[in-house]
Each structure stands twice: as structure tokens, then as C-alpha cells.
Amino acid sequence: MQLAVADDMTGEPIPKHAFARLTRSAGHGPVAGPKEQIDFTRKSGRALPAGTKTQWDGTLMIPHDGDYDIDLQLLGATGKFSIDGRKIGDMGWWGGHGDIVFPNRDNVVPTTDGLDNVRRLVHLTAGPHAVSVEVAADGSGEPVQVRLAWVTPEMRERSFSAAVKLARRSRVAVVFAWSRGRPLFGLPGDQDRLIEAVSQVNSNTVVVLNTGQAIAMPWLNQVRAVLEMWYTGDEGGWAAANLLTGRANPGGRLPITWPVHLEDYAAMDPRYPQRASRGVDGRTDYNEGVQVGYRWFDHEGIAPLFPFGHGLSYSTFAYSDLRLAFSADGGVTVTCRVRNSSQRDGDAVVQAYLGAPTPAPAGADFAVRALAAFERVRVEAGGMRQVQLQIVPQRLRYWSLTDHAWQTVARGARRVYVGASSRDLPLSAPLPQQGADSAER
């Protein structure tokens, strides 16, 4: 197994020759010590004492126009940096500590030597630029580590080309991609370009995503598989390795609807600006009512890229023999059979959805189908399990705007749908009358 880093998130310390001059000061004047570059870390053997508060000012010489990653890397300290008098990035400057991770910042991912990493992509023109870095020890009592690093356009292109070259000569290429919430519906940087380039030279390309939300995937039809890991924490690497190598069988299901377009979401539909997070005149109006999430897609007839509840594994499952029965507590017992039609033990997540009543009573709004119960079950290869789900009585009730009270729809007027996702529901049957059973139709 070989590794290539196409998106270098640590970079290199900005070298001495890139500074025309660099001075360091603390308190009321300059201090002695190495001043050629800002690289005071354990790795360089020059970490600063605990309690240090200091500032560097100088001139950064940019060789030519381009987009530069300028990274302030810290541990045991808070800090900020500016270029040409404009603040570019900061970390916990308002009383926080260096070990706090701020949302929607690149510094979710530390450097390879464990420093917090405030990364900023800055377009710089060729020539001199004033640069200033301020650092103050946090409350940890640890040595202050600080480094100003960069990734130049040339460095970025060399890394990109090396990754594609490695993928070309590999039997399988695995591309790890990430997002931070910005851009809102996409991967930052050159990641889409990287995935497309790798998939063009290797037909066995797998993409592993570490994202916190759905993203656009313009390369989806060019890759063999996509593994969504979300934000996994310290054990995420081991988990991904186990899933990719087959030591573990994926069993997760989407807790969201994954759209084709961002505008497919109710809150992002341009027809309804009042639903957006900023709303209209600072007010957000959730006037889609009960039609939220997958319900909105069903209500509007929008085809998602991946539906709510979707998830694949190394196993395949078939559903059969749906039966519904009125239960003693006023709810409904749902039973069906799940057969593992593969040669691999795996988990099925059986989902039951409650359909809207026909006809719908006045003064109420219903989802086309609403999740009413689900159960995750282990099914051996080639085996079969009988699964029982319980729809609680509350799921059968609705709030009547006409009567201003909770009401229950006649059971024969609604259907229950069972399957593997909100759009994969091979079984259905009408809700039974009290004391009766209902079989699939």
C-alpha cells in the first residue's frame, strides 16, 4: 500500500529566504533569538517557554501571483495573523484556548505533528507583503509552539500530480475527501478535480468521505464506490480500513436525504426565501409544515440522489410476508421476513412507513409517508429472520386544526410500507381494523 498526499494540509515552514526582514518583540521592545523564520515547535527543537507572549512583524516576499495556503499552526497558545494589515485568521483570540476547535474552520484537522492548524487560502500578488503574527500562551501550561507555514501553488501542483501518478499504477485507488461546511454544498479546494483525475487513470477508484453534510458529487458515475464516514473521531481511520478491506460489513443508513441539487431542500428552494436560515428581514418561517426532510421530497415528487434510510453493504436482502395486526395498546404490530441473499453475514435496517389517510380529513396535513418504526437485525448469509416492529399508538394520531384536538384516522384508510429506505419499500398493506390482521398487497 502506498500513500500520496494530494492536499498537503501541513505544508512547510515559510523559509528564511521568503522574508525580507522579520523582527520579534515581546512587551515593549525586540527580543533576542532566532528571527529568520517563524518555526518554534518541538519538531524544530525550538518550542517557546510556557507563558510566552510575543509578536513577529516582517515582509513576506511572494515570487509570483497565485493562491497560497498560509497556515498559522499552534499548540499551547492562541494566536492570529494578518497580511497587509488585514486579519487573515485567528485561533481562540477572544479568551479561548488552543485546544478548542471552532466550527466551519479548516483547523478541524491538525498538522502531522499535532498542532492546531488555522489554514487560509489567500490570493497574493508577486512582491512584498507586510505580515504580522501575534501569539499568547493559553491556560494549558504547555510550551508554546508556533509555526507559520505555507503551501505555494507549485507545491500544490506537485502534490496533485504525484497523487494522480500513483493512482495510475495502483490496482485500486482510494481517495479520502473532506468538507467543513464551506462551500455549502461541495468539497473545498481541488478535491473534485482530484477525484475526477484519479478516476480517469484508475477504473477502480473508491472515495471515502469525511463530511458533516451532503455534498455535490459530480464524479459519482466515474467511481466504483463511495463510503460516507461522516466525522468519525480518533477511531475513524481504523473503522475505514476495516470497512474497505472487508473485515467489517457496512451497516449504516442515511439519516438525511441526499439531494441532487442543494435547491431540492425545502429550506434552500428559491421559491421560499423565508425558509432560509437568514429568512426575510431576519425572520425564518418554517411554513413547509410537516413536510420536512424526506417528506418534502415525497410531497414535491423530487428524486433524491440517495433517499433517507439508504445504505449499501456487502450483503443483499429480500423482504417478504408482511403482516399487520392491531395490538393491545392501540398500536400496530408489523412483522415481515428478511432473507440474506448473499454469501456474507450482514445487518439489515428494516423500516416501516405510515402512509397518509385516503381521503385525508380536513384541517390536517400529512406526509405522503412518515417513518413509524425501524429495527436493525443481523441476518446470516443465506439465512432468514422474522422481524417484528411496533408502531406505537401516538404514530396513528394527528392534530386537527379544525377540532383543535388530537384525532385518530380509521385504520383501514391508511397503509403501512416496509423496506430498506424511504424510496425502497417493496411491501405494503392497509392498516387493520381492531382485532383483525392485514397481509401484504
C-alpha positions in Angstrom: 0.0 0.0 0.0 1.4 3.4 -1.0 0.2 6.9 0.1 0.3 10.2 -1.7 -0.8 13.5 -0.2 -2.6 15.5 -2.9 -3.8 18.2 -0.4 -1.0 19.0 1.9 -2.7 20.3 5.0 0.5 20.8 7.0 2.7 22.5 4.4 6.2 23.6 5.1 7.6 26.4 7.4 7.9 29.5 5.3 11.7 29.6 4.6 14.1 32.2 5.6 14.7 33.5 2.1 10.9 34.4 1.8 11.3 37.1 4.4 13.0 40.3 3.5 13.1 41.1 7.2 11.5 39.7 10.3 11.6 41.1 13.8 10.3 39.6 17.0 9.0 41.7 20.0 7.6 41.0 23.4 6.2 43.6 25.7 7.9 46.9 24.9 10.7 46.0 22.5 12.5 43.5 20.5 13.9 40.3 22.0 16.9 38.2 21.2 16.7 34.8 19.5 16.3 33.3 16.0 14.4 35.7 13.8 14.9 34.3 10.3 11.6 32.4 10.2 8.6 31.6 12.5 9.2 27.9 13.4 9.2 27.4 17.1 8.0 23.9 17.7 9.0 20.7 19.4 9.7 19.3 15.9 12.2 22.0 15.1 13.6 21.8 18.7 12.8 25.4 19.4 9.5 25.4 21.3 9.0 28.6 23.3 8.6 28.5 27.1 5.1 28.2 28.7 3.6 31.6 29.3 5.2 33.2 26.2 3.5 36.2 24.6 5.2 37.5 21.5 4.7 39.1 18.1 6.5 38.9 14.8 6.4 41.6 12.1 8.1 41.5 8.7 7.9 41.5 5.0 6.9 38.3 3.1 8.3 38.2 -0.5 5.9 36.4 -2.9 7.7 35.1 -6.0 4.6 35.4 -8.3 0.9 35.8 -8.4 -1.2 32.9 -7.1 -3.3 31.3 -4.4 -1.2 30.4 -1.3 -2.2 28.4 1.7 -0.9 30.4 4.6 -1.2 28.4 7.8 -0.8 29.5 11.4 0.0 26.4 13.4 -0.2 26.5 17.2 -0.3 24.4 20.3 -0.3 25.7 23.9 -1.2 29.1 22.6 -3.8 31.3 21.0 -2.9 33.5 18.0 -3.8 35.4 15.0 -2.0 36.6 11.8 -2.5 39.4 9.3 -1.2 40.2 5.8 -1.0 43.8 4.6 -2.8 45.0 7.7 -5.9 42.7 7.2 -6.5 39.9 9.7 -6.4 36.6 7.8 -7.0 34.0 10.6 -7.1 33.5 14.3 -7.5 30.8 16.9 -9.3 31.4 20.2 -8.1 35.0 20.4 -11.1 36.1 22.5 -10.2 34.2 25.6 -10.3 30.7 24.2 -7.6 28.0 24.4 -5.6 26.4 21.6 -7.3 23.1 22.1 -10.7 24.4 21.2 -11.9 23.5 17.7 -14.1 26.2 16.1 -16.9 25.1 13.7 -16.6 25.6 10.0 -12.8 26.2 10.1 -10.1 24.3 8.4 -8.4 23.7 11.7 -10.7 20.7 12.4 -7.7 18.7 11.1 -4.3 19.1 12.9 -0.9 19.1 11.4 1.1 15.9 11.1 2.9 16.8 14.3 -0.3 17.5 16.2 -0.5 21.3 16.1 -3.8 23.1 15.6 -3.9 24.4 12.1 -5.5 27.7 11.1 -5.4 27.3 7.3 -6.3 30.2 5.0 -6.2 30.3 1.2 -5.0 33.7 0.2 -4.5 35.2 -3.3 -1.3 37.1 -3.2 0.4 39.2 -5.9 4.1 39.0 -6.6 6.2 41.2 -4.4 6.4 42.3 -0.8 3.6 41.9 1.7 3.6 43.0 5.3 2.9 40.1 7.7 2.2 40.1 11.4 1.8 37.2 13.8 0.7 37.5 17.4 0.8 34.6 19.9 -0.1 34.4 23.6 0.1 31.3 25.8 -3.1 29.6 26.7 -4.1 28.2 30.1 -2.6 24.7 29.5 0.8 25.5 30.9 2.4 23.7 28.0 5.3 25.0 25.9 4.2 27.5 23.3 4.5 26.0 19.8 4.0 28.3 16.8 4.8 27.9 13.1 3.9 30.0 10.1 3.7 27.6 7.1 2.6 27.7 3.5 1.7 25.7 0.5 2.7 27.5 -2.7 0.9 27.0 -6.0 4.0 25.0 -7.2 3.9 22.8 -4.1 0.2 22.2 -4.5 0.5 21.2 -8.2 3.5 18.8 -7.5 1.5 17.0 -4.8 -1.6 16.8 -7.0 0.4 15.3 -9.9 2.2 12.9 -7.6 -1.2 11.5 -6.3 -2.6 11.0 -9.8 0.7 9.3 -11.0 0.5 6.9 -8.0 -3.2 6.2 -8.8 -2.3 5.3 -12.4 0.0 2.5 -11.4 -2.2 1.2 -8.5 -4.7 -1.7 -8.7 -7.2 0.2 -6.5 -7.1 3.9 -5.8 -8.8 5.2 -2.6 -9.3 8.9 -2.4 -10.1 10.4 1.1 -12.0 13.7 0.8 -13.4 16.0 3.4 -15.5 19.1 3.9 -16.0 21.7 6.6 -19.4 23.1 5.7 -17.9 25.6 3.3 -18.6 25.6 0.4 -22.1 24.9 1.4 -22.7 22.0 -1.0 -19.3 20.9 -2.1 -15.7 19.8 -1.3 -13.3 22.6 -0.7 -10.1 23.1 -2.7 -9.2 20.8 -5.6 -10.8 17.7 -4.3 -13.4 17.3 -7.0 -10.7 17.8 -9.6 -8.5 15.2 -7.8 -11.3 12.6 -7.7 -12.1 13.1 -11.4 -8.4 13.0 -12.4 -7.8 9.8 -10.4 -10.9 8.1 -11.7 -9.7 8.8 -15.3 -6.5 6.9 -14.7 -7.8 4.2 -12.5 -11.2 2.5 -13.1 -11.2 1.0 -9.5 -11.5 4.3 -7.6 -13.2 4.4 -4.2 -14.0 7.7 -2.5 -14.1 7.9 1.3 -15.9 11.0 2.6 -15.4 12.7 5.9 -18.2 15.3 5.8 -20.8 16.6 8.1 -23.5 17.2 5.4 -24.5 16.1 1.9 -22.2 17.4 -0.9 -22.4 17.6 -4.6 -20.7 14.6 -6.3 -20.2 15.5 -10.0 -17.8 12.5 -10.3 -20.2 9.9 -8.8 -20.7 7.9 -12.1 -16.9 7.7 -12.6 -16.0 5.9 -9.3 -16.7 2.3 -8.1 -17.9 3.1 -4.6 -18.4 5.9 -2.1 -18.0 5.3 1.7 -19.5 8.1 3.8 -17.8 8.1 7.2 -19.1 11.5 8.5 -16.9 12.9 11.3 -15.6 9.8 13.0 -13.1 10.9 15.6 -10.0 9.1 16.8 -11.0 5.6 15.7 -12.2 6.7 12.2 -9.1 5.5 10.5 -9.3 2.0 11.8 -13.0 1.9 11.1 -12.5 3.0 7.5 -9.7 0.5 7.0 -11.8 -2.4 8.3 -14.7 -1.5 6.0 -12.5 -1.0 2.9 -10.7 -4.3 3.4 -13.9 -6.3 4.2 -13.0 -7.0 7.8 -16.3 -5.3 8.7 -19.5 -5.1 6.8 -21.1 -1.6 6.4 -24.5 -1.4 8.1 -25.1 2.3 8.4 -28.1 4.1 6.8 -28.5 7.7 5.8 -30.1 9.9 8.5 -30.8 12.5 5.8 -32.0 12.8 2.3 -29.0 13.4 -0.1 -30.2 15.7 -2.8 -29.1 16.1 -6.4 -29.2 19.9 -6.1 -28.9 22.0 -2.9 -32.1 23.8 -4.0 -34.0 20.5 -3.7 -34.2 21.1 0.1 -37.2 22.9 1.4 -35.0 25.5 3.2 -33.0 26.2 0.0 -35.8 26.3 -2.5 -35.6 29.8 -4.1 -39.4 29.9 -4.2 -39.4 30.2 -0.4 -36.8 32.6 0.7 -38.5 32.9 4.1 -37.4 29.4 5.0 -33.7 30.0 4.6 -31.5 30.4 7.8 -31.4 34.2 7.3 -35.1 34.3 6.4 -36.7 37.5 5.3 -36.0 40.6 7.5 -34.2 38.3 9.9 -37.2 36.0 10.4 -37.2 32.4 9.4 -40.6 30.9 8.7 -40.9 27.1 8.6 -44.0 27.2 6.5 -43.4 23.8 4.9 -45.2 22.4 8.0 -44.8 18.7 8.4 -43.2 18.3 5.0 -39.6 18.3 6.3 -36.6 16.2 5.2 -37.6 13.2 3.1 -41.2 14.2 3.4 -40.6 17.3 1.4 -39.0 15.2 -1.4 -42.1 12.9 -1.5 -44.5 15.8 -1.3 -42.9 17.6 -4.2 -42.1 14.5 -6.2 -38.3 15.3 -6.2 -36.0 12.4 -6.9 -33.1 12.4 -4.4 -29.6 11.3 -5.2 -29.8 8.9 -2.2 -33.0 8.6 -0.2 -33.4 8.8 3.6 -32.6 5.5 5.1 -30.4 4.3 2.2 -27.3 2.3 2.7 -25.4 -0.5 0.9 -23.3 -3.3 2.3 -21.5 -6.4 1.2 -24.8 -8.3 1.8 -28.1 -8.1 -0.1 -31.6 -8.6 1.4 -35.0 -9.5 0.2 -38.3 -8.7 2.1 -41.4 -10.7 2.1 -44.5 -11.9 4.0 -45.7 -8.5 5.5 -48.4 -8.8 8.2 -50.1 -6.2 10.3 -52.1 -6.7 13.5 -53.9 -4.4 15.9 -52.0 -4.5 19.2 -53.4 -4.3 22.7 -52.1 -0.8 23.4 -53.8 0.7 20.4 -50.8 0.5 18.1 -49.9 -1.9 15.3 -47.5 -4.8 15.2 -45.7 -5.2 11.9 -44.0 -8.5 11.0 -42.1 -9.4 7.9 -39.4 -11.8 6.8 -35.9 -10.7 5.7 -33.7 -13.0 3.7 -30.0 -12.5 3.2 -29.5 -13.4 -0.4 -25.7 -13.0 -0.3 -22.8 -15.1 1.0 -21.9 -12.6 3.7 -23.4 -12.1 7.1 -24.8 -8.6 7.4 -27.2 -6.1 9.1 -30.5 -5.1 7.6 -32.3 -2.0 8.8 -35.9 -2.7 8.3 -38.0 0.4 8.1 -41.8 0.9 8.3 -43.5 4.0 7.0 -47.1 5.1 7.6 -48.9 6.4 4.6 -51.3 9.4 4.5 -55.0 8.6 5.0 -57.3 8.4 2.0 -59.3 10.5 1.9 -57.4 12.9 4.2 -59.6 14.6 6.8 -60.0 18.4 6.6 -57.9 20.6 8.8 -54.8 18.4 8.8 -51.6 18.0 6.8 -50.0 14.6 6.3 -46.7 13.3 4.8 -47.0 11.0 1.8 -45.2 8.5 4.1 -43.7 9.0 7.5 -41.2 6.8 9.3 -43.1 4.9 12.0 -40.7 2.3 13.2 -37.4 0.6 12.3 -35.2 -2.2 13.5 -31.6 -3.3 12.8 -31.2 -7.0 12.6 -28.3 -9.4 11.9 -29.0 -12.0 9.2 -26.6 -14.8 8.5 -25.5 -15.4 4.9 -28.3 -17.3 3.1 -30.5 -17.1 6.2 -33.8 -15.6 7.0 -35.1 -13.7 10.0 -38.7 -12.8 11.0 -38.6 -9.2 12.1 -41.2 -7.5 14.3 -41.7 -3.8 14.5 -44.1 -1.9 16.7 -46.0 1.2 15.6 -46.9 3.0 18.8 -50.4 4.5 19.1 -49.1 8.1 19.0 -47.9 7.5 15.4 -51.5 6.9 14.3 -52.7 10.3 15.7 -52.7 13.7 14.1 -53.5 17.2 15.2 -56.7 18.6 13.8 -56.6 22.4 13.2 -60.4 22.2 12.7 -61.1 20.5 16.0 -58.1 21.8 17.9 -57.5 18.2 19.3 -55.7 15.0 18.6 -57.6 12.6 16.3 -57.1 9.1 15.0 -57.7 8.2 11.4 -59.7 5.0 10.7 -57.2 2.3 10.3 -58.5 0.9 7.1 -57.8 4.2 5.4 -54.0 4.1 5.8 -51.3 1.9 4.6 -48.0 0.7 6.0 -45.0 0.4 3.8 -41.9 -1.7 4.7 -38.5 -1.8 3.1 -34.9 -0.6 3.1 -35.3 3.1 2.7 -37.9 5.8 2.2 -37.9 5.1 -1.6 -37.2 1.3 -1.4 -40.5 -0.1 0.0 -41.4 -3.3 -1.7 -44.1 -4.3 0.9 -47.3 -2.6 1.8 -50.6 -3.4 3.4 -53.6 -1.4 4.8 -53.8 -0.8 8.5 -56.1 -3.4 10.0 -59.3 -2.8 11.9 -59.2 -3.5 15.6 -58.9 -7.2 16.2 -58.1 -8.0 12.6 -54.9 -8.9 10.7 -53.8 -7.5 7.4 -51.4 -9.2 4.9 -49.3 -7.6 2.2 -50.7 -6.5 -1.1 
